[in-house]
Amino acid sequence: QVQLVESGGGLVQPGGSLKLSCTVSGCIVTINNMGWYRQAPGKQRDMVASYAWGGATQYADSVKGRFTFSRDTTKNTLDLQMNLLKPEDTAVYYCNLDTPQKHYWGQGTQVTVSA
């Protein structure tokens, strides 16, 4: 069974940095897409960074130049480095992995940007 477990969230001041990690476990044969989404209170869940297997990473306009998505195949993690954080980045961040059969989500990790 595939499981995604996020870590690394927390409270940070505006202008600060955080790195989120998503540990992937289980047997996966084919991956279509992977990435990170976020959901602020009262809002829909939106894409932050999305990597299509064999393609390029796409970023939401609001995070371009500040966030960087990466994969660590030795640790089986999907990482999101977040720099120059703003209060509007406050949300629950979810790791996502899509196979031809199913969409997988982690449980989410809270990121709060506040002075």
Helices and strands as residue ranges (DSSP letters): E 3-7, E 10-12, E 18-25, E 33-39, E 46-52, E 57-59, G 61-63, E 67-72, E 77-82, G 87-89, E 91-98, E 103-105, E 109-113
